[in-house]
Amino acid sequence: MKRFLVFAAVVALSLVASHVLLAQSNPFVGTWKLNLTKTKIISGAPAKEATVTIQMVGDQDQVTGTAADGSPVKYEVPDKGGAGKFLTGQFDAVSSKRINDNTFEIGYMKGGKEMVHFRSVVSKDGKTMTNTTKGTDAQGKPFSRVAVWEKQ
């Protein structure tokens, strides 16, 4: 019984350590705050203060935070690309494509149609994330913006 407990403890610690290492290798993981002075709204609603937290949950990036309109945001995106799901929000599906370690693209869908597309890039130093977004808002109006986020 004692050997089994030691073995179980080693396995548990190995799993925790591997999860921590995977999260550290993902430059998107962390808490990000929108930098309003560097964000450029080309069309659409003005930018407001926003914060998101990205964490690894299994093989997915789980994003939680507060949207510009104050509503909560929560969704999952597969770390290696593919289909994800919205847990709350105005979209019913999300798909992603990993371009390289610091870049990926995400499409947000509603009823099978892509409503929002964005490209997210984390700087080489890991301190800045830039999201270029184009899409259609809930009222059907087109918008585009370049949002600059700083790691907290």
N, CA, C and O atoms as a GROMACS GRO file, in nm:
protein
  608
    1MET      N    1   0.083  -0.119   0.000
    1MET     CA    2   0.000   0.000   0.000
    1MET      C    3   0.087   0.126   0.000
    1MET      O    4   0.058   0.223  -0.069
    2LYS      N    5   0.196   0.121   0.079
    2LYS     CA    6   0.285   0.237   0.087
    2LYS      C    7   0.349   0.265  -0.049
    2LYS      O    8   0.361   0.381  -0.089
    3ARG      N    9   0.390   0.158  -0.121
    3ARG     CA   10   0.450   0.176  -0.254
    3ARG      C   11   0.350   0.239  -0.349
    3ARG      O   12   0.384   0.326  -0.429
    4PHE      N   13   0.224   0.194  -0.341
    4PHE     CA   14   0.121   0.249  -0.428
    4PHE      C   15   0.103   0.399  -0.403
    4PHE      O   16   0.090   0.476  -0.499
    5LEU      N   17   0.101   0.441  -0.278
    5LEU     CA   18   0.085   0.583  -0.245
    5LEU      C   19   0.204   0.665  -0.296
    5LEU      O   20   0.184   0.776  -0.347
    6VAL      N   21   0.325   0.614  -0.283
    6VAL     CA   22   0.443   0.683  -0.335
    6VAL      C   23   0.433   0.694  -0.487
    6VAL      O   24   0.458   0.800  -0.544
    7PHE      N   25   0.396   0.582  -0.552
    7PHE     CA   26   0.380   0.582  -0.697
    7PHE      C   27   0.274   0.684  -0.742
    7PHE      O   28   0.296   0.760  -0.836
    8ALA      N   29   0.159   0.684  -0.673
    8ALA     CA   30   0.050   0.778  -0.706
    8ALA      C   31   0.095   0.922  -0.687
    8ALA      O   32   0.061   1.009  -0.767
    9ALA      N   33   0.172   0.949  -0.582
    9ALA     CA   34   0.221   1.085  -0.558
    9ALA      C   35   0.317   1.128  -0.669
    9ALA      O   36   0.311   1.242  -0.715
   10VAL      N   37   0.406   1.038  -0.712
   10VAL     CA   38   0.500   1.070  -0.820
   10VAL      C   39   0.425   1.098  -0.950
   10VAL      O   40   0.457   1.194  -1.021
   11VAL      N   41   0.326   1.015  -0.982
   11VAL     CA   42   0.246   1.036  -1.103
   11VAL      C   43   0.173   1.170  -1.095
   11VAL      O   44   0.172   1.246  -1.192
   12ALA      N   45   0.111   1.199  -0.981
   12ALA     CA   46   0.038   1.326  -0.966
   12ALA      C   47   0.131   1.446  -0.982
   12ALA      O   48   0.097   1.541  -1.052
   13LEU      N   49   0.247   1.442  -0.919
   13LEU     CA   50   0.342   1.552  -0.932
   13LEU      C   51   0.392   1.566  -1.075
   13LEU      O   52   0.412   1.678  -1.122
   14SER      N   53   0.414   1.456  -1.144
   14SER     CA   54   0.458   1.460  -1.284
   14SER      C   55   0.353   1.526  -1.372
   14SER      O   56   0.385   1.606  -1.460
   15LEU      N   57   0.225   1.491  -1.348
   15LEU     CA   58   0.118   1.552  -1.427
   15LEU      C   59   0.109   1.702  -1.401
   15LEU      O   60   0.093   1.779  -1.495
   16VAL      N   61   0.118   1.743  -1.277
   16VAL     CA   62   0.114   1.886  -1.243
   16VAL      C   63   0.232   1.958  -1.307
   16VAL      O   64   0.214   2.065  -1.366
   17ALA      N   65   0.351   1.902  -1.297
   17ALA     CA   66   0.470   1.965  -1.355
   17ALA      C   67   0.459   1.976  -1.506
   17ALA      O   68   0.496   2.079  -1.563
   18SER      N   69   0.409   1.872  -1.573
   18SER     CA   70   0.398   1.877  -1.719
   18SER      C   71   0.295   1.981  -1.760
   18SER      O   72   0.314   2.048  -1.861
   19HIS      N   73   0.186   1.995  -1.684
   19HIS     CA   74   0.084   2.096  -1.715
   19HIS      C   75   0.144   2.237  -1.700
   19HIS      O   76   0.118   2.325  -1.782
   20VAL      N   77   0.222   2.259  -1.595
   20VAL     CA   78   0.285   2.390  -1.573
   20VAL      C   79   0.382   2.420  -1.688
   20VAL      O   80   0.385   2.533  -1.737
   21LEU      N   81   0.461   2.322  -1.730
   21LEU     CA   82   0.555   2.344  -1.840
   21LEU      C   83   0.483   2.373  -1.970
   21LEU      O   84   0.527   2.459  -2.046
   22LEU      N   85   0.372   2.304  -1.998
   22LEU     CA   86   0.296   2.332  -2.119
   22LEU      C   87   0.241   2.474  -2.116
   22LEU      O   88   0.246   2.544  -2.217
   23ALA      N   89   0.189   2.517  -2.003
   23ALA     CA   90   0.135   2.652  -1.991
   23ALA      C   91   0.244   2.756  -2.011
   23ALA      O   92   0.221   2.860  -2.073
   24GLN      N   93   0.365   2.729  -1.957
   24GLN     CA   94   0.473   2.826  -1.972
   24GLN      C   95   0.519   2.836  -2.116
   24GLN      O   96   0.568   2.941  -2.156
   25SER      N   97   0.505   2.729  -2.196
   25SER     CA   98   0.548   2.733  -2.334
   25SER      C   99   0.446   2.801  -2.424
   25SER      O  100   0.474   2.824  -2.541
   26ASN      N  101   0.330   2.834  -2.372
   26ASN     CA  102   0.225   2.900  -2.447
   26ASN      C  103   0.229   3.049  -2.414
   26ASN      O  104   0.191   3.088  -2.304
   27PRO      N  105   0.275   3.135  -2.508
   27PRO     CA  106   0.289   3.277  -2.477
   27PRO      C  107   0.157   3.350  -2.456
   27PRO      O  108   0.156   3.464  -2.409
   28PHE      N  109   0.045   3.287  -2.490
   28PHE     CA  110  -0.085   3.351  -2.472
   28PHE      C  111  -0.138   3.338  -2.329
   28PHE      O  112  -0.226   3.413  -2.289
   29VAL      N  113  -0.085   3.242  -2.253
   29VAL     CA  114  -0.132   3.217  -2.117
   29VAL      C  115  -0.095   3.334  -2.026
   29VAL      O  116   0.019   3.380  -2.026
   30GLY      N  117  -0.192   3.382  -1.950
   30GLY     CA  118  -0.170   3.491  -1.855
   30GLY      C  119  -0.289   3.583  -1.850
   30GLY      O  120  -0.392   3.557  -1.912
   31THR      N  121  -0.275   3.692  -1.776
   31THR     CA  122  -0.379   3.794  -1.767
   31THR      C  123  -0.336   3.913  -1.851
   31THR      O  124  -0.223   3.961  -1.840
   32TRP      N  125  -0.426   3.960  -1.934
   32TRP     CA  126  -0.398   4.067  -2.029
   32TRP      C  127  -0.496   4.182  -2.008
   32TRP      O  128  -0.616   4.162  -1.989
   33LYS      N  129  -0.443   4.303  -2.012
   33LYS     CA  130  -0.527   4.423  -1.998
   33LYS      C  131  -0.516   4.505  -2.126
   33LYS      O  132  -0.407   4.525  -2.179
   34LEU      N  133  -0.631   4.552  -2.174
   34LEU     CA  134  -0.636   4.631  -2.296
   34LEU      C  135  -0.569   4.766  -2.275
   34LEU      O  136  -0.601   4.836  -2.178
   35ASN      N  137  -0.476   4.804  -2.363
   35ASN     CA  138  -0.411   4.934  -2.360
   35ASN      C  139  -0.493   5.026  -2.451
   35ASN      O  140  -0.482   5.018  -2.573
   36LEU      N  141  -0.573   5.112  -2.391
   36LEU     CA  142  -0.664   5.197  -2.467
   36LEU      C  143  -0.592   5.300  -2.554
   36LEU      O  144  -0.643   5.338  -2.659
   37THR      N  145  -0.475   5.346  -2.512
   37THR     CA  146  -0.404   5.447  -2.590
   37THR      C  147  -0.340   5.389  -2.717
   37THR      O  148  -0.319   5.461  -2.814
   38LYS      N  149  -0.309   5.260  -2.717
   38LYS     CA  150  -0.249   5.197  -2.834
   38LYS      C  151  -0.351   5.126  -2.923
   38LYS      O  152  -0.319   5.087  -3.035
   39THR      N  153  -0.472   5.108  -2.874
   39THR     CA  154  -0.577   5.040  -2.950
   39THR      C  155  -0.637   5.134  -3.052
   39THR      O  156  -0.666   5.250  -3.021
   40LYS      N  157  -0.655   5.085  -3.175
   40LYS     CA  158  -0.710   5.167  -3.284
   40LYS      C  159  -0.842   5.108  -3.330
   40LYS      O  160  -0.850   4.994  -3.376
   41ILE      N  161  -0.947   5.188  -3.317
   41ILE     CA  162  -1.078   5.147  -3.363
   41ILE      C  163  -1.096   5.206  -3.503
   41ILE      O  164  -1.104   5.328  -3.518
   42ILE      N  165  -1.101   5.120  -3.604
   42ILE     CA  166  -1.116   5.167  -3.741
   42ILE      C  167  -1.263   5.191  -3.770
   42ILE      O  168  -1.299   5.292  -3.832
   43SER      N  169  -1.348   5.102  -3.727
   43SER     CA  170  -1.492   5.120  -3.735
   43SER      C  171  -1.556   5.035  -3.626
   43SER      O  172  -1.501   4.933  -3.585
   44GLY      N  173  -1.671   5.079  -3.579
   44GLY     CA  174  -1.740   5.005  -3.473
   44GLY      C  175  -1.740   5.083  -3.343
   44GLY      O  176  -1.702   5.200  -3.340
   45ALA      N  177  -1.782   5.017  -3.238
   45ALA     CA  178  -1.795   5.081  -3.107
   45ALA      C  179  -1.658   5.119  -3.052
   45ALA      O  180  -1.559   5.052  -3.080
   46PRO      N  181  -1.652   5.228  -2.974
   46PRO     CA  182  -1.524   5.268  -2.914
   46PRO      C  183  -1.476   5.163  -2.814
   46PRO      O  184  -1.555   5.090  -2.754
   47ALA      N  185  -1.346   5.158  -2.796
   47ALA     CA  186  -1.287   5.064  -2.701
   47ALA      C  187  -1.311   5.110  -2.559
   47ALA      O  188  -1.311   5.230  -2.530
   48LYS      N  189  -1.333   5.015  -2.471
   48LYS     CA  190  -1.348   5.041  -2.328
   48LYS      C  191  -1.252   4.950  -2.255
   48LYS      O  192  -1.197   4.856  -2.313
   49GLU      N  193  -1.232   4.978  -2.129
   49GLU     CA  194  -1.142   4.895  -2.049
   49GLU      C  195  -1.187   4.749  -2.051
   49GLU      O  196  -1.306   4.719  -2.036
   50ALA      N  197  -1.091   4.660  -2.069
   50ALA     CA  198  -1.120   4.518  -2.073
   50ALA      C  199  -1.000   4.440  -2.021
   50ALA      O  200  -0.885   4.481  -2.040
   51THR      N  201  -1.026   4.328  -1.958
   51THR     CA  202  -0.922   4.238  -1.908
   51THR      C  203  -0.965   4.096  -1.937
   51THR      O  204  -1.081   4.060  -1.919
   52VAL      N  205  -0.869   4.012  -1.982
   52VAL     CA  206  -0.897   3.871  -2.002
   52VAL      C  207  -0.787   3.788  -1.938
   52VAL      O  208  -0.673   3.833  -1.924
   53THR      N  209  -0.822   3.668  -1.900
   53THR     CA  210  -0.725   3.572  -1.849
   53THR      C  211  -0.730   3.449  -1.939
   53THR      O  212  -0.837   3.394  -1.965
   54ILE      N  213  -0.613   3.408  -1.987
   54ILE     CA  214  -0.602   3.289  -2.071
   54ILE      C  215  -0.525   3.185  -1.992
   54ILE      O  216  -0.415   3.212  -1.942
   55GLN      N  217  -0.583   3.066  -1.980
   55GLN     CA  218  -0.516   2.958  -1.909
   55GLN      C  219  -0.533   2.829  -1.988
   55GLN      O  220  -0.628   2.814  -2.065
   56MET      N  221  -0.442   2.737  -1.966
   56MET     CA  222  -0.451   2.605  -2.029
   56MET      C  223  -0.543   2.518  -1.944
   56MET      O  224  -0.524   2.504  -1.824
   57VAL      N  225  -0.642   2.460  -2.010
   57VAL     CA  226  -0.730   2.363  -1.947
   57VAL      C  227  -0.729   2.242  -2.039
   57VAL      O  228  -0.793   2.241  -2.143
   58GLY      N  229  -0.655   2.140  -1.999
   58GLY     CA  230  -0.633   2.026  -2.088
   58GLY      C  231  -0.550   2.072  -2.206
   58GLY      O  232  -0.443   2.130  -2.189
   59ASP      N  233  -0.600   2.046  -2.327
   59ASP     CA  234  -0.529   2.090  -2.447
   59ASP      C  235  -0.593   2.215  -2.507
   59ASP      O  236  -0.575   2.243  -2.626
   60GLN      N  237  -0.668   2.290  -2.426
   60GLN     CA  238  -0.734   2.409  -2.476
   60GLN      C  239  -0.695   2.532  -2.397
   60GLN      O  240  -0.664   2.525  -2.278
   61ASP      N  241  -0.697   2.647  -2.466
   61ASP     CA  242  -0.682   2.775  -2.400
   61ASP      C  243  -0.821   2.816  -2.356
   61ASP      O  244  -0.912   2.828  -2.438
   62GLN      N  245  -0.840   2.839  -2.227
   62GLN     CA  246  -0.968   2.887  -2.178
   62GLN      C  247  -0.955   3.036  -2.151
   62GLN      O  248  -0.867   3.079  -2.076
   63VAL      N  249  -1.044   3.114  -2.212
   63VAL     CA  250  -1.040   3.259  -2.201
   63VAL      C  251  -1.159   3.303  -2.117
   63VAL      O  252  -1.273   3.270  -2.147
   64THR      N  253  -1.131   3.380  -2.011
   64THR     CA  254  -1.236   3.438  -1.929
   64THR      C  255  -1.204   3.585  -1.909
   64THR      O  256  -1.087   3.624  -1.910
   65GLY      N  257  -1.306   3.665  -1.890
   65GLY     CA  258  -1.281   3.806  -1.867
   65GLY      C  259  -1.408   3.887  -1.880
   65GLY      O  260  -1.519   3.836  -1.863
   66THR      N  261  -1.388   4.015  -1.912
   66THR     CA  262  -1.498   4.108  -1.926
   66THR      C  263  -1.486   4.176  -2.062
   66THR      O  264  -1.381   4.232  -2.095
   67ALA      N  265  -1.592   4.171  -2.141
   67ALA     CA  266  -1.594   4.234  -2.272
   67ALA      C  267  -1.604   4.385  -2.258
   67ALA      O  268  -1.630   4.437  -2.149
   68ALA      N  269  -1.583   4.455  -2.369
   68ALA     CA  270  -1.588   4.602  -2.368
   68ALA      C  271  -1.722   4.655  -2.319
   68ALA      O  272  -1.727   4.764  -2.262
   69ASP      N  273  -1.831   4.580  -2.342
   69ASP     CA  274  -1.962   4.627  -2.297
   69ASP      C  275  -1.992   4.588  -2.153
   69ASP      O  276  -2.102   4.613  -2.103
   70GLY      N  277  -1.894   4.527  -2.085
   70GLY     CA  278  -1.911   4.490  -1.946
   70GLY      C  279  -1.963   4.349  -1.925
   70GLY      O  280  -1.968   4.301  -1.811
   71SER      N  281  -2.002   4.282  -2.032
   71SER     CA  282  -2.054   4.145  -2.019
   71SER      C  283  -1.941   4.045  -1.999
   71SER      O  284  -1.830   4.066  -2.048
   72PRO      N  285  -1.968   3.936  -1.927
   72PRO     CA  286  -1.864   3.835  -1.906
   72PRO      C  287  -1.836   3.758  -2.034
   72PRO      O  288  -1.926   3.737  -2.116
   73VAL      N  289  -1.712   3.718  -2.051
   73VAL     CA  290  -1.669   3.639  -2.166
   73VAL      C  291  -1.609   3.510  -2.114
   73VAL      O  292  -1.531   3.511  -2.019
   74LYS      N  293  -1.645   3.398  -2.177
   74LYS     CA  294  -1.584   3.271  -2.141
   74LYS      C  295  -1.594   3.179  -2.262
   74LYS      O  296  -1.705   3.149  -2.309
   75TYR      N  297  -1.480   3.132  -2.311
   75TYR     CA  298  -1.479   3.037  -2.420
   75TYR      C  299  -1.350   2.958  -2.420
   75TYR      O  300  -1.254   2.992  -2.351
   76GLU      N  301  -1.349   2.850  -2.498
   76GLU     CA  302  -1.233   2.763  -2.507
   76GLU      C  303  -1.188   2.754  -2.652
   76GLU      O  304  -1.270   2.747  -2.743
   77VAL      N  305  -1.057   2.753  -2.672
   77VAL     CA  306  -0.999   2.740  -2.805
   77VAL      C  307  -0.892   2.632  -2.798
   77VAL      O  308  -0.804   2.640  -2.713
   78PRO      N  309  -0.899   2.531  -2.886
   78PRO     CA  310  -0.793   2.429  -2.885
   78PRO      C  311  -0.657   2.492  -2.909
   78PRO      O  312  -0.642   2.573  -3.001
   79ASP      N  313  -0.558   2.457  -2.828
   79ASP     CA  314  -0.425   2.516  -2.836
   79ASP      C  315  -0.358   2.487  -2.970
   79ASP      O  316  -0.280   2.570  -3.018
   80LYS      N  317  -0.386   2.376  -3.030
   80LYS     CA  318  -0.323   2.339  -3.157
   80LYS      C  319  -0.410   2.373  -3.277
   80LYS      O  320  -0.374   2.338  -3.389
   81GLY      N  321  -0.521   2.439  -3.257
   81GLY     CA  322  -0.613   2.471  -3.366
   81GLY      C  323  -0.729   2.372  -3.368
   81GLY      O  324  -0.724   2.267  -3.304
   82GLY      N  325  -0.833   2.407  -3.443
   82GLY     CA  326  -0.950   2.321  -3.453
   82GLY      C  327  -1.072   2.389  -3.395
   82GLY      O  328  -1.072   2.510  -3.372
   83ALA      N  329  -1.175   2.312  -3.370
   83ALA     CA  330  -1.300   2.368  -3.321
   83ALA      C  331  -1.298   2.381  -3.170
   83ALA      O  332  -1.246   2.295  -3.100
   84GLY      N  333  -1.354   2.489  -3.122
   84GLY     CA  334  -1.369   2.512  -2.979
   84GLY      C  335  -1.514   2.538  -2.949
   84GLY      O  336  -1.601   2.512  -3.032
   85LYS      N  337  -1.542   2.590  -2.831
   85LYS     CA  338  -1.680   2.619  -2.799
   85LYS      C  339  -1.689   2.742  -2.710
   85LYS      O  340  -1.600   2.770  -2.629
   86PHE      N  341  -1.798   2.814  -2.726
   86PHE     CA  342  -1.827   2.926  -2.639
   86PHE      C  343  -1.906   2.874  -2.522
   86PHE      O  344  -2.001   2.798  -2.539
   87LEU      N  345  -1.866   2.914  -2.403
   87LEU     CA  346  -1.939   2.872  -2.284
   87LEU      C  347  -2.045   2.974  -2.249
   87LEU      O  348  -2.150   2.939  -2.194
   88THR      N  349  -2.019   3.100  -2.280
   88THR     CA  350  -2.119   3.206  -2.271
   88THR      C  351  -2.085   3.306  -2.379
   88THR      O  352  -1.972   3.308  -2.427
   89GLY      N  353  -2.178   3.389  -2.418
   89GLY     CA  354  -2.149   3.492  -2.516
   89GLY      C  355  -2.244   3.487  -2.634
   89GLY      O  356  -2.339   3.409  -2.637
   90GLN      N  357  -2.217   3.573  -2.733
   90GLN     CA  358  -2.308   3.590  -2.846
   90GLN      C  359  -2.281   3.493  -2.960
   90GLN      O  360  -2.357   3.494  -3.057
   91PHE      N  361  -2.178   3.411  -2.953
   91PHE     CA  362  -2.145   3.317  -3.060
   91PHE      C  363  -2.172   3.174  -3.015
   91PHE      O  364  -2.174   3.145  -2.895
   92ASP      N  365  -2.193   3.086  -3.112
   92ASP     CA  366  -2.219   2.947  -3.074
   92ASP      C  367  -2.105   2.851  -3.109
   92ASP      O  368  -2.111   2.733  -3.075
   93ALA      N  369  -2.002   2.901  -3.177
   93ALA     CA  370  -1.888   2.816  -3.210
   93ALA      C  371  -1.765   2.902  -3.235
   93ALA      O  372  -1.775   3.020  -3.269
   94VAL      N  373  -1.651   2.840  -3.216
   94VAL     CA  374  -1.524   2.908  -3.242
   94VAL      C  375  -1.429   2.806  -3.304
   94VAL      O  376  -1.426   2.690  -3.262
   95SER      N  377  -1.352   2.850  -3.404
   95SER     CA  378  -1.250   2.762  -3.460
   95SER      C  379  -1.119   2.839  -3.465
   95SER      O  380  -1.118   2.961  -3.481
   96SER      N  381  -1.010   2.766  -3.451
   96SER     CA  382  -0.880   2.834  -3.448
   96SER      C  383  -0.779   2.763  -3.535
   96SER      O  384  -0.792   2.645  -3.567
   97LYS      N  385  -0.678   2.839  -3.573
   97LYS     CA  386  -0.568   2.785  -3.652
   97LYS      C  387  -0.439   2.845  -3.597
   97LYS      O  388  -0.420   2.966  -3.600
   98ARG      N  389  -0.351   2.759  -3.548
   98ARG     CA  390  -0.222   2.804  -3.496
   98ARG      C  391  -0.129   2.825  -3.616
   98ARG      O  392  -0.104   2.732  -3.693
   99ILE      N  393  -0.078   2.948  -3.632
   99ILE     CA  394   0.013   2.980  -3.741
   99ILE      C  395   0.156   2.947  -3.702
   99ILE      O  396   0.229   2.883  -3.778
  100ASN      N  397   0.197   2.990  -3.583
  100ASN     CA  398   0.327   2.957  -3.525
  100ASN      C  399   0.313   2.971  -3.373
  100ASN      O  400   0.202   2.992  -3.323
  101ASP      N  401   0.423   2.961  -3.299
  101ASP     CA  402   0.415   2.965  -3.153
  101ASP      C  403   0.351   3.093  -3.100
  101ASP      O  404   0.285   3.090  -2.996
  102ASN      N  405   0.369   3.205  -3.169
  102ASN     CA  406   0.321   3.334  -3.119
  102ASN      C  407   0.203   3.391  -3.197
  102ASN      O  408   0.162   3.504  -3.171
  103THR      N  409   0.149   3.315  -3.291
  103THR     CA  410   0.041   3.368  -3.377
  103THR      C  411  -0.066   3.263  -3.398
  103THR      O  412  -0.038   3.147  -3.424
  104PHE      N  413  -0.193   3.307  -3.385
  104PHE     CA  414  -0.302   3.221  -3.428
  104PHE      C  415  -0.418   3.306  -3.475
  104PHE      O  416  -0.427   3.424  -3.444
  105GLU      N  417  -0.506   3.243  -3.550
  105GLU     CA  418  -0.626   3.308  -3.600
  105GLU      C  419  -0.747   3.236  -3.544
  105GLU      O  420  -0.745   3.114  -3.525
  106ILE      N  421  -0.851   3.313  -3.517
  106ILE     CA  422  -0.974   3.256  -3.461
  106ILE      C  423  -1.092   3.306  -3.542
  106ILE      O  424  -1.098   3.424  -3.579
  107GLY      N  425  -1.185   3.218  -3.570
  107GLY     CA  426  -1.312   3.256  -3.632
  107GLY      C  427  -1.425   3.228  -3.534
  107GLY      O  428  -1.434   3.119  -3.478
  108TYR      N  429  -1.510   3.329  -3.513
  108TYR     CA  430  -1.625   3.314  -3.424
  108TYR      C  431  -1.750   3.302  -3.511
  108TYR      O  432  -1.774   3.385  -3.598
  109MET      N  433  -1.828   3.198  -3.487
  109MET     CA  434  -1.942   3.169  -3.571
  109MET      C  435  -2.074   3.176  -3.497
  109MET      O  436  -2.082   3.155  -3.376
  110LYS      N  437  -2.176   3.206  -3.573
  110LYS     CA  438  -2.312   3.200  -3.522
  110LYS      C  439  -2.395   3.138  -3.634
  110LYS      O  440  -2.398   3.190  -3.746
  111GLY      N  441  -2.462   3.029  -3.604
  111GLY     CA  442  -2.544   2.963  -3.705
  111GLY      C  443  -2.463   2.914  -3.825
  111GLY      O  444  -2.514   2.913  -3.937
  112GLY      N  445  -2.338   2.875  -3.802
  112GLY     CA  446  -2.255   2.822  -3.909
  112GLY      C  447  -2.186   2.927  -3.995
  112GLY      O  448  -2.113   2.891  -4.087
  113LYS      N  449  -2.207   3.055  -3.967
  113LYS     CA  450  -2.147   3.162  -4.046
  113LYS      C  451  -2.044   3.237  -3.961
  113LYS      O  452  -2.071   3.271  -3.846
  114GLU      N  453  -1.926   3.260  -4.019
  114GLU     CA  454  -1.825   3.336  -3.945
  114GLU      C  455  -1.870   3.482  -3.932
  114GLU      O  456  -1.894   3.550  -4.031
  115MET      N  457  -1.879   3.526  -3.807
  115MET     CA  458  -1.922   3.663  -3.780
  115MET      C  459  -1.804   3.753  -3.748
  115MET      O  460  -1.805   3.872  -3.778
  116VAL      N  461  -1.701   3.696  -3.686
  116VAL     CA  462  -1.583   3.773  -3.647
  116VAL      C  463  -1.460   3.688  -3.676
  116VAL      O  464  -1.457   3.568  -3.649
  117HIS      N  465  -1.358   3.752  -3.733
  117HIS     CA  466  -1.231   3.685  -3.758
  117HIS      C  467  -1.121   3.771  -3.698
  117HIS      O  468  -1.116   3.892  -3.720
  118PHE      N  469  -1.032   3.708  -3.622
  118PHE     CA  470  -0.918   3.786  -3.577
  118PHE      C  471  -0.790   3.705  -3.574
  118PHE      O  472  -0.788   3.583  -3.564
  119ARG      N  473  -0.684   3.784  -3.583
  119ARG     CA  474  -0.548   3.730  -3.580
  119ARG      C  475  -0.484   3.785  -3.454
  119ARG      O  476  -0.488   3.906  -3.429
  120SER      N  477  -0.424   3.697  -3.375
  120SER     CA  478  -0.364   3.736  -3.249
  120SER      C  479  -0.215   3.702  -3.253
  120SER      O  480  -0.175   3.591  -3.287
  121VAL      N  481  -0.133   3.802  -3.217
  121VAL     CA  482   0.012   3.785  -3.218
  121VAL      C  483   0.068   3.833  -3.086
  121VAL      O  484   0.040   3.944  -3.042
  122VAL      N  485   0.150   3.746  -3.021
  122VAL     CA  486   0.220   3.785  -2.899
  122VAL      C  487   0.362   3.821  -2.939
  122VAL      O  488   0.428   3.748  -3.013
  123SER      N  489   0.410   3.936  -2.889
  123SER     CA  490   0.545   3.982  -2.920
  123SER      C  491   0.648   3.880  -2.874
  123SER      O  492   0.621   3.797  -2.786
  124LYS      N  493   0.767   3.886  -2.933
  124LYS     CA  494   0.873   3.791  -2.898
  124LYS      C  495   0.909   3.797  -2.750
  124LYS      O  496   0.946   3.695  -2.691
  125ASP      N  497   0.899   3.917  -2.688
  125ASP     CA  498   0.931   3.928  -2.546
  125ASP      C  499   0.815   3.884  -2.456
  125ASP      O  500   0.830   3.878  -2.334
  126GLY      N  501   0.698   3.852  -2.516
  126GLY     CA  502   0.585   3.800  -2.441
  126GLY      C  503   0.507   3.903  -2.362
  126GLY      O  504   0.420   3.866  -2.284
  127LYS      N  505   0.535   4.031  -2.381
  127LYS     CA  506   0.470   4.135  -2.300
  127LYS      C  507   0.350   4.201  -2.367
  127LYS      O  508   0.269   4.264  -2.299
  128THR      N  509   0.339   4.187  -2.499
  128THR     CA  510   0.233   4.254  -2.574
  128THR      C  511   0.162   4.155  -2.665
  128THR      O  512   0.226   4.073  -2.731
  129MET      N  513   0.031   4.164  -2.668
  129MET     CA  514  -0.050   4.083  -2.760
  129MET      C  515  -0.130   4.180  -2.846
  129MET      O  516  -0.197   4.269  -2.793
  130THR      N  517  -0.124   4.163  -2.977
  130THR     CA  518  -0.197   4.249  -3.070
  130THR      C  519  -0.301   4.165  -3.143
  130THR      O  520  -0.268   4.064  -3.206
  131ASN      N  521  -0.428   4.207  -3.133
  131ASN     CA  522  -0.537   4.138  -3.199
  131ASN      C  523  -0.593   4.228  -3.309
  131ASN      O  524  -0.637   4.340  -3.283
  132THR      N  525  -0.591   4.178  -3.432
  132THR     CA  526  -0.652   4.248  -3.544
  132THR      C  527  -0.785   4.180  -3.570
  132THR      O  528  -0.789   4.061  -3.601
  133THR      N  529  -0.894   4.256  -3.559
  133THR     CA  530  -1.028   4.198  -3.565
  133THR      C  531  -1.111   4.262  -3.674
  133THR      O  532  -1.111   4.384  -3.690
  134LYS      N  533  -1.183   4.180  -3.748
  134LYS     CA  534  -1.280   4.227  -3.848
  134LYS      C  535  -1.404   4.142  -3.833
  134LYS      O  536  -1.395   4.021  -3.809
  135GLY      N  537  -1.520   4.205  -3.847
  135GLY     CA  538  -1.641   4.126  -3.835
  135GLY      C  539  -1.767   4.207  -3.845
  135GLY      O  540  -1.767   4.321  -3.892
  136THR      N  541  -1.875   4.146  -3.801
  136THR     CA  542  -2.007   4.207  -3.802
  136THR      C  543  -2.061   4.202  -3.660
  136THR      O  544  -2.060   4.096  -3.597
  137ASP      N  545  -2.110   4.316  -3.609
  137ASP     CA  546  -2.162   4.318  -3.473
  137ASP      C  547  -2.303   4.259  -3.466
  137ASP      O  548  -2.357   4.214  -3.567
  138ALA      N  549  -2.360   4.258  -3.347
  138ALA     CA  550  -2.492   4.197  -3.326
  138ALA      C  551  -2.602   4.266  -3.407
  138ALA      O  552  -2.705   4.205  -3.434
  139GLN      N  553  -2.580   4.391  -3.445
  139GLN     CA  554  -2.678   4.464  -3.524
  139GLN      C  555  -2.652   4.452  -3.675
  139GLN      O  556  -2.722   4.513  -3.755
  140GLY      N  557  -2.551   4.372  -3.713
  140GLY     CA  558  -2.521   4.351  -3.854
  140GLY      C  559  -2.428   4.454  -3.916
  140GLY      O  560  -2.407   4.454  -4.037
  141LYS      N  561  -2.372   4.544  -3.834
  141LYS     CA  562  -2.284   4.648  -3.885
  141LYS      C  563  -2.139   4.598  -3.885
  141LYS      O  564  -2.094   4.537  -3.789
  142PRO      N  565  -2.066   4.625  -3.995
  142PRO     CA  566  -1.926   4.582  -4.000
  142PRO      C  567  -1.840   4.665  -3.905
  142PRO      O  568  -1.868   4.783  -3.880
  143PHE      N  569  -1.734   4.602  -3.853
  143PHE     CA  570  -1.638   4.673  -3.768
  143PHE      C  571  -1.500   4.616  -3.789
  143PHE      O  572  -1.484   4.504  -3.838
  144SER      N  573  -1.400   4.692  -3.752
  144SER     CA  574  -1.262   4.643  -3.751
  144SER      C  575  -1.184   4.724  -3.650
  144SER      O  576  -1.213   4.841  -3.625
  145ARG      N  577  -1.082   4.659  -3.591
  145ARG     CA  578  -1.001   4.726  -3.490
  145ARG      C  579  -0.869   4.652  -3.473
  145ARG      O  580  -0.854   4.535  -3.509
  146VAL      N  581  -0.775   4.723  -3.417
  146VAL     CA  582  -0.648   4.665  -3.376
  146VAL      C  583  -0.637   4.691  -3.227
  146VAL      O  584  -0.622   4.806  -3.185
  147ALA      N  585  -0.644   4.586  -3.147
  147ALA     CA  586  -0.641   4.598  -3.002
  147ALA      C  587  -0.504   4.555  -2.950
  147ALA      O  588  -0.452   4.450  -2.988
  148VAL      N  589  -0.447   4.636  -2.865
  148VAL     CA  590  -0.317   4.607  -2.808
  148VAL      C  591  -0.337   4.576  -2.660
  148VAL      O  592  -0.393   4.656  -2.586
  149TRP      N  593  -0.289   4.459  -2.618
  149TRP     CA  594  -0.303   4.409  -2.481
  149TRP      C  595  -0.166   4.401  -2.417
  149TRP      O  596  -0.067   4.369  -2.483
  150GLU      N  597  -0.161   4.430  -2.288
  150GLU     CA  598  -0.034   4.418  -2.214
  150GLU      C  599  -0.049   4.312  -2.106
  150GLU      O  600  -0.150   4.306  -2.036
  151LYS      N  601   0.053   4.228  -2.094
  151LYS     CA  602   0.050   4.121  -1.995
  151LYS      C  603   0.066   4.180  -1.856
  151LYS      O  604   0.151   4.266  -1.833
  152GLN      N  605  -0.016   4.134  -1.765
  152GLN     CA  606  -0.015   4.184  -1.627
  152GLN      C  607   0.070   4.098  -1.538
  152GLN      O  608   0.083   4.125  -1.419
   0.00000   0.00000   0.00000
